[in-house]
Amino acid sequence: MEIAALRRTARFNRWANERLAASCADLSDADWTRALPGAFPNLCDTLTHIAEIDGLWMMRGGRASALPVRTGAIVSPGDFASTRRAIDAAIVGWLATLDENALSQPLVFRDTEGVERRPTLGAGLAHLFDHQSFHRGEACTMLTALGAVPPPLDMLDFFDSDPGDGKPAR
């Protein structure tokens, strides 16, 4: 991906995360931690996982995480909203400092299973955003199971407010 596309994707992720946080705001503590099907046991752990992995990718890319998050650290929907806001601001700010040359730089690290990886920074950032989208989808399914209304997170809706191509927003 080119830097302009990654910057736009960072803005989309911030927009989507803000909408998701607003949909979680009125959940009870019981619903926030209620056992539900998914890769993680509940909505809280699913959203904490996203934040934790965002920090990991920032570290891999040579950037300090806005707020290092560990599973269990986000204890309420309000904690999620403020933590997510800070992380998204840090990611958008980080991408503003990068150029095309930075995206082609290799990252060498061991993943969470100990496998050595060597993607470029650009590929790592693309993965970070894909990872967020995947788990946001799970979170929306969990919200539905809780009887809440998940937010519309369609990228086309975001494009209406941030066309990113120099054309006025509709």
TIRO-2110 file (N, C-alpha, C; in Angstrom, 1 decimal):
// TIRO-2110
0.8, -1.2, 0.0, N, 1, A
0.0, 0.0, 0.0, CA, 1, A
0.9, 1.2, 0.0, C, 1, A
0.4, 2.3, -0.6, N, 2, A
1.1, 3.6, -0.6, CA, 2, A
0.8, 4.3, 0.7, C, 2, A
1.7, 5.2, 1.0, N, 3, A
1.5, 6.0, 2.3, CA, 3, A
0.2, 6.7, 2.4, C, 3, A
-0.3, 7.3, 1.3, N, 4, A
-1.6, 8.0, 1.3, CA, 4, A
-2.7, 7.0, 1.6, C, 4, A
-2.7, 5.8, 1.1, N, 5, A
-3.7, 4.9, 1.4, CA, 5, A
-3.7, 4.4, 2.8, C, 5, A
-2.5, 4.2, 3.3, N, 6, A
-2.3, 3.8, 4.7, CA, 6, A
-2.8, 4.9, 5.7, C, 6, A
-2.5, 6.1, 5.4, N, 7, A
-2.9, 7.2, 6.2, CA, 7, A
-4.5, 7.3, 6.2, C, 7, A
-5.1, 7.1, 5.0, N, 8, A
-6.5, 7.1, 5.0, CA, 8, A
-7.1, 5.9, 5.7, C, 8, A
-6.5, 4.8, 5.7, N, 9, A
-6.9, 3.6, 6.4, CA, 9, A
-6.8, 3.9, 7.9, C, 9, A
-5.8, 4.6, 8.3, N, 10, A
-5.7, 4.9, 9.7, CA, 10, A
-6.8, 5.8, 10.2, C, 10, A
-7.2, 6.8, 9.3, N, 11, A
-8.3, 7.6, 9.7, CA, 11, A
-9.6, 6.9, 9.7, C, 11, A
-9.8, 5.9, 8.7, N, 12, A
-11.0, 5.1, 8.7, CA, 12, A
-11.0, 4.3, 10.0, C, 12, A
-9.9, 3.7, 10.4, N, 13, A
-9.9, 2.9, 11.7, CA, 13, A
-10.3, 3.7, 12.9, C, 13, A
-9.8, 4.9, 12.9, N, 14, A
-10.2, 5.8, 14.0, CA, 14, A
-11.7, 6.1, 14.0, C, 14, A
-12.2, 6.4, 12.9, N, 15, A
-13.6, 6.6, 12.7, CA, 15, A
-14.4, 5.4, 13.1, C, 15, A
-14.1, 4.2, 12.6, N, 16, A
-14.8, 3.0, 13.0, CA, 16, A
-14.7, 2.7, 14.5, C, 16, A
-13.5, 2.9, 15.1, N, 17, A
-13.3, 2.6, 16.5, CA, 17, A
-14.2, 3.6, 17.3, C, 17, A
-14.3, 4.9, 16.9, N, 18, A
-15.1, 5.8, 17.6, CA, 18, A
-16.6, 5.4, 17.6, C, 18, A
-17.0, 4.9, 16.5, N, 19, A
-18.4, 4.4, 16.4, CA, 19, A
-18.6, 3.2, 17.2, C, 19, A
-17.7, 2.3, 17.2, N, 20, A
-17.8, 1.1, 18.0, CA, 20, A
-17.8, 1.5, 19.5, C, 20, A
-17.0, 2.4, 19.9, N, 21, A
-16.9, 2.8, 21.3, CA, 21, A
-18.3, 3.4, 21.7, C, 21, A
-18.9, 4.2, 20.9, N, 22, A
-20.2, 4.8, 21.2, CA, 22, A
-21.2, 3.7, 21.3, C, 22, A
-21.2, 2.7, 20.5, N, 23, A
-22.1, 1.6, 20.7, CA, 23, A
-22.0, 0.8, 21.9, C, 23, A
-20.8, 0.8, 22.5, N, 24, A
-20.5, 0.0, 23.7, CA, 24, A
-20.7, 0.9, 25.0, C, 24, A
-20.9, 2.2, 24.8, N, 25, A
-20.9, 3.1, 26.0, CA, 25, A
-22.0, 2.7, 27.0, C, 25, A
-23.1, 2.2, 26.6, N, 26, A
-24.2, 2.0, 27.5, CA, 26, A
-24.3, 0.6, 28.0, C, 26, A
-23.3, -0.3, 27.7, N, 27, A
-23.4, -1.7, 28.1, CA, 27, A
-23.1, -1.7, 29.6, C, 27, A
-23.8, -2.7, 30.3, N, 28, A
-23.6, -2.9, 31.7, CA, 28, A
-22.2, -3.7, 31.8, C, 28, A
-21.7, -3.7, 33.0, N, 29, A
-20.5, -4.4, 33.3, CA, 29, A
-20.7, -5.9, 33.0, C, 29, A
-21.9, -6.4, 33.3, N, 30, A
-22.1, -7.8, 33.0, CA, 30, A
-22.1, -8.1, 31.5, C, 30, A
-22.7, -7.2, 30.7, N, 31, A
-22.7, -7.5, 29.3, CA, 31, A
-21.3, -7.3, 28.7, C, 31, A
-20.6, -6.3, 29.2, N, 32, A
-19.2, -6.0, 28.8, CA, 32, A
-18.3, -7.3, 28.9, C, 32, A
-18.6, -8.1, 29.9, N, 33, A
-17.7, -9.3, 30.2, CA, 33, A
-18.5, -10.6, 30.0, C, 33, A
-19.7, -10.5, 29.5, N, 34, A
-20.5, -11.7, 29.3, CA, 34, A
-19.8, -12.7, 28.3, C, 34, A
-19.8, -14.0, 28.6, N, 35, A
-19.2, -15.0, 27.7, CA, 35, A
-20.0, -15.0, 26.4, C, 35, A
-19.3, -14.9, 25.3, N, 36, A
-19.9, -15.0, 24.0, CA, 36, A
-19.0, -15.7, 23.0, C, 36, A
-19.5, -16.3, 21.9, N, 37, A
-18.6, -17.0, 21.0, CA, 37, A
-17.7, -16.0, 20.3, C, 37, A
-16.5, -16.4, 20.0, N, 38, A
-15.6, -15.5, 19.3, CA, 38, A
-14.2, -16.0, 19.6, C, 38, A
-13.2, -15.3, 19.0, N, 39, A
-11.8, -15.7, 19.2, CA, 39, A
-11.4, -15.4, 20.7, C, 39, A
-12.1, -14.5, 21.3, N, 40, A
-11.8, -14.1, 22.7, CA, 40, A
-13.1, -14.3, 23.5, C, 40, A
-13.1, -14.5, 24.8, N, 41, A
-14.3, -14.9, 25.5, CA, 41, A
-15.4, -13.9, 25.6, C, 41, A
-15.1, -12.6, 25.4, N, 42, A
-16.1, -11.6, 25.6, CA, 42, A
-15.8, -10.4, 24.9, C, 42, A
-16.6, -9.4, 24.8, N, 43, A
-16.4, -8.1, 24.1, CA, 43, A
-15.2, -7.4, 24.7, C, 43, A
-15.1, -7.3, 26.0, N, 44, A
-14.0, -6.6, 26.7, CA, 44, A
-12.7, -7.2, 26.2, C, 44, A
-12.5, -8.5, 26.2, N, 45, A
-11.2, -9.1, 25.9, CA, 45, A
-11.0, -9.0, 24.4, C, 45, A
-12.0, -9.0, 23.6, N, 46, A
-11.8, -8.8, 22.1, CA, 46, A
-11.3, -7.4, 21.8, C, 46, A
-11.9, -6.4, 22.4, N, 47, A
-11.4, -5.1, 22.2, CA, 47, A
-10.1, -4.8, 22.8, C, 47, A
-9.8, -5.4, 24.0, N, 48, A
-8.5, -5.2, 24.6, CA, 48, A
-7.4, -5.9, 23.7, C, 48, A
-7.7, -7.0, 23.1, N, 49, A
-6.8, -7.7, 22.2, CA, 49, A
-6.4, -6.8, 21.1, C, 49, A
-7.4, -6.1, 20.5, N, 50, A
-7.0, -5.2, 19.3, CA, 50, A
-6.1, -4.1, 19.8, C, 50, A
-6.3, -3.5, 20.9, N, 51, A
-5.5, -2.5, 21.5, CA, 51, A
-4.1, -3.0, 21.8, C, 51, A
-4.0, -4.2, 22.4, N, 52, A
-2.7, -4.8, 22.7, CA, 52, A
-1.9, -5.0, 21.5, C, 52, A
-2.5, -5.6, 20.4, N, 53, A
-1.8, -5.9, 19.2, CA, 53, A
-1.4, -4.6, 18.5, C, 53, A
-2.2, -3.5, 18.5, N, 54, A
-1.8, -2.2, 17.9, CA, 54, A
-0.5, -1.8, 18.6, C, 54, A
-0.5, -1.8, 19.9, N, 55, A
0.8, -1.4, 20.6, CA, 55, A
2.0, -2.3, 20.2, C, 55, A
1.8, -3.5, 20.0, N, 56, A
2.8, -4.4, 19.6, CA, 56, A
3.4, -4.0, 18.2, C, 56, A
2.4, -3.7, 17.3, N, 57, A
2.9, -3.3, 15.9, CA, 57, A
3.6, -2.0, 15.9, C, 57, A
3.1, -1.1, 16.8, N, 58, A
3.8, 0.2, 16.9, CA, 58, A
5.2, 0.0, 17.4, C, 58, A
5.4, -0.9, 18.4, N, 59, A
6.7, -1.2, 18.9, CA, 59, A
7.6, -1.8, 17.8, C, 59, A
7.0, -2.8, 17.1, N, 60, A
7.8, -3.4, 16.0, CA, 60, A
8.2, -2.4, 14.9, C, 60, A
7.4, -1.4, 14.7, N, 61, A
7.7, -0.3, 13.8, CA, 61, A
8.6, 0.8, 14.4, C, 61, A
9.1, 0.6, 15.6, N, 62, A
10.0, 1.6, 16.2, CA, 62, A
9.3, 2.7, 16.8, C, 62, A
8.1, 2.6, 17.1, N, 63, A
7.3, 3.7, 17.7, CA, 63, A
6.8, 3.2, 19.1, C, 63, A
6.9, 4.1, 20.1, N, 64, A
6.4, 3.7, 21.4, CA, 64, A
4.9, 3.7, 21.3, C, 64, A
4.2, 2.7, 21.9, N, 65, A
2.8, 2.7, 22.0, CA, 65, A
2.3, 3.8, 22.8, C, 65, A
1.1, 4.4, 22.4, N, 66, A
0.5, 5.5, 23.1, CA, 66, A
0.2, 5.0, 24.5, C, 66, A
-0.4, 3.9, 24.7, N, 67, A
-0.8, 3.3, 26.0, CA, 67, A
-0.6, 1.8, 25.9, C, 67, A
0.5, 1.3, 26.5, N, 68, A
0.7, -0.1, 26.4, CA, 68, A
-0.5, -0.8, 27.1, C, 68, A
-1.2, -1.7, 26.4, N, 69, A
-2.4, -2.3, 26.9, CA, 69, A
-2.2, -3.8, 27.0, C, 69, A
-2.6, -4.4, 28.1, N, 70, A
-2.5, -5.9, 28.2, CA, 70, A
-3.9, -6.4, 28.5, C, 70, A
-4.2, -7.6, 28.1, N, 71, A
-5.5, -8.2, 28.3, CA, 71, A
-5.9, -8.0, 29.8, C, 71, A
-7.1, -7.6, 30.0, N, 72, A
-7.6, -7.4, 31.3, CA, 72, A
-7.4, -5.9, 31.8, C, 72, A
-6.7, -5.1, 31.0, N, 73, A
-6.4, -3.7, 31.4, CA, 73, A
-7.6, -2.8, 31.2, C, 73, A
-8.4, -3.1, 30.2, N, 74, A
-9.6, -2.3, 29.9, CA, 74, A
-10.8, -2.9, 30.6, C, 74, A
-11.2, -2.2, 31.6, N, 75, A
-12.2, -2.9, 32.5, CA, 75, A
-13.6, -2.3, 32.3, C, 75, A
-13.8, -1.3, 31.5, N, 76, A
-15.2, -0.8, 31.3, CA, 76, A
-15.2, -0.2, 29.8, C, 76, A
-16.5, 0.0, 29.3, N, 77, A
-16.6, 0.6, 28.0, CA, 77, A
-16.0, 2.0, 28.0, C, 77, A
-16.0, 2.7, 29.1, N, 78, A
-15.4, 4.1, 29.2, CA, 78, A
-13.9, 4.0, 29.0, C, 78, A
-13.3, 3.0, 29.7, N, 79, A
-11.9, 2.7, 29.6, CA, 79, A
-11.5, 2.5, 28.1, C, 79, A
-12.3, 1.6, 27.5, N, 80, A
-12.1, 1.3, 26.1, CA, 80, A
-12.1, 2.6, 25.2, C, 80, A
-13.1, 3.4, 25.4, N, 81, A
-13.2, 4.6, 24.6, CA, 81, A
-12.0, 5.5, 24.7, C, 81, A
-11.6, 5.8, 25.9, N, 82, A
-10.5, 6.7, 26.1, CA, 82, A
-9.2, 6.1, 25.7, C, 82, A
-9.0, 4.8, 25.9, N, 83, A
-7.7, 4.1, 25.5, CA, 83, A
-7.7, 4.0, 24.0, C, 83, A
-8.8, 3.7, 23.4, N, 84, A
-8.8, 3.5, 21.9, CA, 84, A
-8.6, 4.9, 21.3, C, 84, A
-9.2, 5.9, 21.8, N, 85, A
-9.0, 7.3, 21.3, CA, 85, A
-7.5, 7.7, 21.3, C, 85, A
-6.8, 7.4, 22.4, N, 86, A
-5.4, 7.7, 22.5, CA, 86, A
-4.5, 6.8, 21.5, C, 86, A
-4.8, 5.6, 21.4, N, 87, A
-4.1, 4.7, 20.5, CA, 87, A
-4.3, 5.1, 19.0, C, 87, A
-5.6, 5.4, 18.7, N, 88, A
-5.9, 5.9, 17.3, CA, 88, A
-5.2, 7.2, 16.9, C, 88, A
-5.1, 8.1, 17.9, N, 89, A
-4.4, 9.4, 17.6, CA, 89, A
-2.9, 9.1, 17.4, C, 89, A
-2.4, 8.2, 18.2, N, 90, A
-1.0, 7.8, 18.1, CA, 90, A
-0.7, 7.2, 16.7, C, 90, A
-1.6, 6.3, 16.3, N, 91, A
-1.4, 5.6, 15.0, CA, 91, A
-1.5, 6.7, 13.8, C, 91, A
-2.5, 7.5, 13.8, N, 92, A
-2.6, 8.5, 12.8, CA, 92, A
-1.4, 9.5, 12.8, C, 92, A
-1.0, 9.9, 14.0, N, 93, A
0.2, 10.7, 14.1, CA, 93, A
1.5, 10.0, 13.6, C, 93, A
1.6, 8.8, 13.9, N, 94, A
2.8, 8.0, 13.5, CA, 94, A
2.8, 8.0, 11.9, C, 94, A
1.7, 7.7, 11.3, N, 95, A
1.7, 7.6, 9.9, CA, 95, A
2.0, 8.9, 9.2, C, 95, A
1.6, 10.0, 9.9, N, 96, A
1.9, 11.3, 9.3, CA, 96, A
3.5, 11.6, 9.3, C, 96, A
4.2, 10.8, 10.0, N, 97, A
5.7, 11.0, 10.0, CA, 97, A
6.4, 10.1, 9.0, C, 97, A
5.7, 9.2, 8.4, N, 98, A
6.3, 8.2, 7.5, CA, 98, A
6.2, 8.6, 6.1, C, 98, A
7.1, 8.1, 5.3, N, 99, A
7.1, 8.3, 3.8, CA, 99, A
7.2, 7.0, 3.1, C, 99, A
7.1, 7.0, 1.8, N, 100, A
7.2, 5.8, 1.0, CA, 100, A
8.4, 5.0, 1.3, C, 100, A
9.6, 5.6, 1.5, N, 101, A
10.8, 4.9, 1.9, CA, 101, A
10.7, 4.1, 3.2, C, 101, A
10.0, 4.7, 4.2, N, 102, A
9.9, 4.1, 5.4, CA, 102, A
9.1, 2.8, 5.3, C, 102, A
8.1, 2.8, 4.4, N, 103, A
7.2, 1.6, 4.2, CA, 103, A
8.0, 0.4, 3.7, C, 103, A
9.0, 0.7, 2.9, N, 104, A
9.8, -0.4, 2.3, CA, 104, A
10.8, -1.0, 3.3, C, 104, A
11.0, -0.4, 4.4, N, 105, A
12.0, -0.9, 5.4, CA, 105, A
11.6, -2.2, 6.0, C, 105, A
12.5, -3.2, 6.1, N, 106, A
12.1, -4.5, 6.6, CA, 106, A
12.0, -4.4, 8.2, C, 106, A
11.1, -5.2, 8.7, N, 107, A
10.9, -5.4, 10.1, CA, 107, A
11.4, -6.8, 10.3, C, 107, A
12.2, -7.1, 11.4, N, 108, A
12.6, -8.4, 11.7, CA, 108, A
12.2, -8.7, 13.2, C, 108, A
11.3, -9.6, 13.4, N, 109, A
10.9, -9.9, 14.7, CA, 109, A
10.4, -11.3, 14.8, C, 109, A
10.1, -11.8, 16.0, N, 110, A
9.5, -13.1, 16.3, CA, 110, A
8.0, -12.8, 16.6, C, 110, A
7.1, -13.5, 16.0, N, 111, A
5.7, -13.2, 16.3, CA, 111, A
5.3, -13.9, 17.6, C, 111, A
4.0, -13.8, 17.9, N, 112, A
3.6, -14.2, 19.3, CA, 112, A
3.7, -15.7, 19.4, C, 112, A
4.0, -16.5, 18.3, N, 113, A
4.2, -17.9, 18.4, CA, 113, A
5.6, -18.3, 18.3, C, 113, A
6.5, -17.3, 18.2, N, 114, A
8.0, -17.5, 18.1, CA, 114, A
8.5, -17.6, 16.7, C, 114, A
7.7, -17.5, 15.7, N, 115, A
8.2, -17.6, 14.3, CA, 115, A
8.8, -16.3, 13.9, C, 115, A
10.0, -16.4, 13.3, N, 116, A
10.7, -15.2, 12.8, CA, 116, A
9.9, -14.7, 11.6, C, 116, A
9.7, -13.4, 11.6, N, 117, A
9.0, -12.7, 10.4, CA, 117, A
9.8, -11.6, 9.9, C, 117, A
9.7, -11.3, 8.6, N, 118, A
10.4, -10.3, 8.0, CA, 118, A
9.6, -9.4, 7.0, C, 118, A
8.4, -8.9, 7.4, N, 119, A
7.7, -8.1, 6.5, CA, 119, A
8.3, -6.7, 6.4, C, 119, A
7.8, -5.9, 5.4, N, 120, A
8.2, -4.5, 5.4, CA, 120, A
7.3, -3.8, 6.4, C, 120, A
7.6, -2.6, 6.7, N, 121, A
6.8, -1.8, 7.6, CA, 121, A
5.4, -1.6, 6.9, C, 121, A
5.4, -1.4, 5.6, N, 122, A
4.1, -1.2, 4.9, CA, 122, A
3.2, -2.4, 5.1, C, 122, A
3.8, -3.6, 4.9, N, 123, A
3.0, -4.8, 5.0, CA, 123, A
2.5, -5.0, 6.5, C, 123, A
3.4, -4.6, 7.4, N, 124, A
3.0, -4.7, 8.8, CA, 124, A
1.8, -3.8, 9.2, C, 124, A
1.9, -2.6, 8.6, N, 125, A
0.8, -1.7, 8.8, CA, 125, A
-0.5, -2.1, 8.2, C, 125, A
-0.4, -2.7, 7.0, N, 126, A
-1.6, -3.2, 6.3, CA, 126, A
-2.2, -4.4, 7.2, C, 126, A
-1.3, -5.2, 7.8, N, 127, A
-1.8, -6.2, 8.7, CA, 127, A
-2.5, -5.7, 9.9, C, 127, A
-1.9, -4.6, 10.5, N, 128, A
-2.5, -4.0, 11.7, CA, 128, A
-3.9, -3.6, 11.4, C, 128, A
-4.1, -2.9, 10.3, N, 129, A
-5.5, -2.5, 10.0, CA, 129, A
-6.4, -3.6, 9.6, C, 129, A
-5.9, -4.6, 9.0, N, 130, A
-6.8, -5.8, 8.7, CA, 130, A
-7.2, -6.5, 10.0, C, 130, A
-6.2, -6.6, 10.9, N, 131, A
-6.5, -7.2, 12.2, CA, 131, A
-7.6, -6.5, 12.9, C, 131, A
-7.5, -5.1, 12.9, N, 132, A
-8.5, -4.3, 13.6, CA, 132, A
-9.9, -4.6, 13.0, C, 132, A
-10.0, -4.6, 11.6, N, 133, A
-11.2, -4.9, 11.0, CA, 133, A
-11.8, -6.2, 11.3, C, 133, A
-11.0, -7.2, 11.3, N, 134, A
-11.5, -8.6, 11.6, CA, 134, A
-12.1, -8.6, 13.0, C, 134, A
-11.4, -8.1, 14.0, N, 135, A
-12.0, -8.2, 15.3, CA, 135, A
-13.1, -7.2, 15.6, C, 135, A
-13.1, -6.1, 14.9, N, 136, A
-14.3, -5.2, 15.0, CA, 136, A
-15.5, -5.9, 14.5, C, 136, A
-15.4, -6.8, 13.5, N, 137, A
-16.5, -7.5, 13.0, CA, 137, A
-17.0, -8.5, 14.0, C, 137, A
-16.1, -9.1, 14.7, N, 138, A
-16.5, -10.0, 15.9, CA, 138, A
-17.2, -9.2, 16.9, C, 138, A
-16.6, -8.0, 17.2, N, 139, A
-17.3, -7.2, 18.3, CA, 139, A
-18.7, -6.8, 17.9, C, 139, A
-18.9, -6.5, 16.6, N, 140, A
-20.3, -6.2, 16.2, CA, 140, A
-21.2, -7.4, 16.3, C, 140, A
-20.7, -8.6, 16.1, N, 141, A
-21.5, -9.8, 16.2, CA, 141, A
-21.9, -9.9, 17.7, C, 141, A
-20.9, -9.7, 18.6, N, 142, A
-21.1, -9.8, 20.0, CA, 142, A
-22.1, -8.8, 20.5, C, 142, A
-22.0, -7.5, 20.0, N, 143, A
-23.0, -6.5, 20.3, CA, 143, A
-24.4, -7.0, 19.9, C, 143, A
-24.6, -7.6, 18.8, N, 144, A
-25.9, -8.1, 18.3, CA, 144, A
-26.4, -9.1, 19.3, C, 144, A
-25.5, -10.0, 19.7, N, 145, A
-25.9, -11.1, 20.6, CA, 145, A
-26.3, -10.6, 21.9, C, 145, A
-25.8, -9.4, 22.3, N, 146, A
-26.2, -8.8, 23.6, CA, 146, A
-27.5, -8.0, 23.5, C, 146, A
-28.0, -7.9, 22.2, N, 147, A
-29.2, -7.1, 22.0, CA, 147, A
-29.0, -5.6, 21.8, C, 147, A
-27.7, -5.3, 21.6, N, 148, A
-27.3, -3.9, 21.3, CA, 148, A
-27.3, -3.7, 19.8, C, 148, A
-27.3, -2.5, 19.3, N, 149, A
-27.3, -2.2, 17.9, CA, 149, A
-25.8, -1.9, 17.5, C, 149, A
-25.2, -2.8, 16.7, N, 150, A
-23.8, -2.5, 16.3, CA, 150, A
-23.8, -1.3, 15.3, C, 150, A
-22.7, -0.5, 15.3, N, 151, A
-22.6, 0.6, 14.4, CA, 151, A
-22.4, 0.2, 13.0, C, 151, A
-22.9, 1.0, 12.0, N, 152, A
-22.5, 0.7, 10.7, CA, 152, A
-21.1, 1.2, 10.5, C, 152, A
-20.2, 0.3, 10.0, N, 153, A
-18.8, 0.5, 9.8, CA, 153, A
-18.3, 0.4, 8.4, C, 153, A
-19.2, 0.6, 7.5, N, 154, A
-18.9, 0.5, 6.1, CA, 154, A
-17.9, 1.6, 5.6, C, 154, A
-16.8, 1.2, 5.0, N, 155, A
-15.8, 2.1, 4.6, CA, 155, A
-16.4, 3.2, 3.6, C, 155, A
-17.4, 2.8, 2.8, N, 156, A
-18.1, 3.8, 1.9, CA, 156, A
-18.7, 4.9, 2.7, C, 156, A
-19.3, 4.6, 3.9, N, 157, A
-19.8, 5.7, 4.7, CA, 157, A
-18.7, 6.6, 5.2, C, 157, A
-17.6, 6.1, 5.5, N, 158, A
-16.4, 6.9, 5.9, CA, 158, A
-16.0, 7.8, 4.7, C, 158, A
-16.0, 7.2, 3.5, N, 159, A
-15.5, 8.0, 2.3, CA, 159, A
-16.4, 9.2, 2.1, C, 159, A
-17.7, 9.1, 2.5, N, 160, A
-18.6, 10.3, 2.4, CA, 160, A
-18.1, 11.4, 3.2, C, 160, A
-17.4, 11.2, 4.3, N, 161, A
-16.9, 12.3, 5.2, CA, 161, A
-15.5, 12.5, 5.0, C, 161, A
-14.7, 11.6, 4.4, N, 162, A
-13.3, 11.8, 4.2, CA, 162, A
-12.9, 11.1, 2.8, C, 162, A
-13.2, 11.8, 1.7, N, 163, A
-13.0, 11.2, 0.4, CA, 163, A
-11.5, 10.9, 0.2, C, 163, A
-10.6, 11.6, 0.7, N, 164, A
-9.2, 11.3, 0.6, CA, 164, A
-8.7, 11.5, -0.8, C, 164, A
-9.5, 11.9, -1.8, N, 165, A
-9.0, 12.1, -3.1, CA, 165, A
-9.1, 13.5, -3.7, C, 165, A
-9.2, 14.4, -2.7, N, 166, A
-9.3, 15.8, -3.1, CA, 166, A
-10.7, 16.3, -3.5, C, 166, A
-11.6, 15.4, -3.6, N, 167, A
-13.0, 15.8, -4.0, CA, 167, A
-13.7, 16.2, -2.7, C, 167, A
-14.7, 17.1, -2.8, N, 168, A
-15.4, 17.4, -1.6, CA, 168, A
-16.3, 16.2, -1.1, C, 168, A
-16.4, 16.2, 0.2, N, 169, A
-17.2, 15.1, 0.8, CA, 169, A
-18.7, 15.4, 0.5, C, 169, A
-19.5, 14.4, 0.4, N, 170, A
-20.9, 14.6, 0.1, CA, 170, A
-21.7, 14.9, 1.3, C, 170, A
END
